[in-house]
């Protein structure tokens, strides 16, 4: 009995020590991580800044905020445009690339999170046959088997792994913001190319109409010249004007095909005609000035490119903490387990094990580690300045687009009057020429002026639409619909699932749009 009591004493004591070490390590892991906690950068001028618009706050017009923020292209009431934008946001190759980057960020987040759990460092095993052959005696052989593994669990005492997760999490949300940004850009590019095609179609119609008008005048002068009532000068001037107008048609047709090719590539299709454009030909999408009544400066913060810069800044802030934690000692629980045996009758199976705490401190590498912290801090400052620059550029883009839209919209009203005056001038000149009170040069001048003013009007109307698209792009809207669709199309998703075990990462939905507008939490 006394011997038994002596042998039983150390085992409970060792277990108690091990539990105490484990408890201390777990308590230590609950400490606050070192390094700065990220806060959304302040932009002092943004609170009082407001983009210039020609419409006063007292205007009775009420903008359709839901469409501005979400599906802004629907204010044009053009089904063909709606269809093309939706297709572009689904099928554009850059959207697929941005979706794959989200998958990469999800995997990186999983890597960062794995550091909080025990890691199997090494697993080994062997199964050998050992034998001996002698020339003057019997041969002998036996088998030997062994297996061992080492395991370590580093306690996150200083928050190195938690900061790493924070950085990866911010990187994940940055990839989502980049995905949103691609949605905004694709929608704006699709609408811009659509407007360009409609503008060129209308310019072609005007060119054909003016060419037909000028051809009739040429035929009249040719008949009068043949009868001896007009000089050859009138014929040649009429021919020059007519052929000059005809010469613009091939150029416009070439520009039209180029715009269609660009739109097809944006839609992920080979070059060629765009079937959706068959509906609504020669109609430039238009909207009134009331769409820019309400443009709060806070719109800038919700722009995907601004959110991307903010998330990148948050990730870099966390990396400062990751590198700062390397200056302090790391505490880990380590252990190993080994099993060995042979087939010899006289042998026994042996189990070897070790367990306990370990401490590692890079005391003599302090200079390098400290400067690594400074490197990360300098990078944070670079990203901070880049964020401020992104906000400034966004404000400029918004103000420029608002002013250009408003001014070009006013210009349309003036040019419409100019076209009416040019058309009336041509009617008067034609009548007076028929009566013989003016020469044919007045008719040619009036035709030339009408064609010129019509061209200016159509191009300006197209410019109004382009400026309005730029305005919506500057507002940063149009990405919300992408949050409800799968991140990857079915084809790429199936291909990735066949290559690797993605589990639920390929089908996990994106956060709702409202979550993207909240500041990141440390």
Secondary structure, DSSP 8 states (H G I E B T S, - for coil): -HHHHHHHHHHHHHHHHHHHHHHHHHHHHTS--SS--------GGGGG-----SS-TT-S----HHHHHT-GGGGG--HHHHHHHHHHHHH-HHHHHHHHHHHHHHHHHHHHHHTTS-EEEEEEEEEEEEEE--TTS--EEEEEEEEEEEEEEEE-SSSHHHHHHHHHHHHHHHHHHHHHHHHHHHHHHHHHHHHHHHHHHHHHHHHHHHHHHHHHHHHHHHHHHHTTSS-HHHHHHHHHHHHHHHHHHHHHHHHHHHHHHHHHHHTT--SS--GGGGTTTT------GGGGS---TTHHHHSHHHHHHHHHHHHHHHHHHHHHHTTS-EEEEEEEEEEEEES-TT---EEEEEEEEEEE--GGGHHHHHHHHHHHHHHHHHHHHHHHHHHHHHHHHHHHHHHHHHHHHHHHHHHHHHHHHHHHHHHHHHHHHHHTSS-HHHHHHHHHHHHHHHHHHHHHHHHHHHHHHHHHHHHT-S-GGGGGS-SS-HHHHHHHHHHS--TTTTT-----HHHHTS----
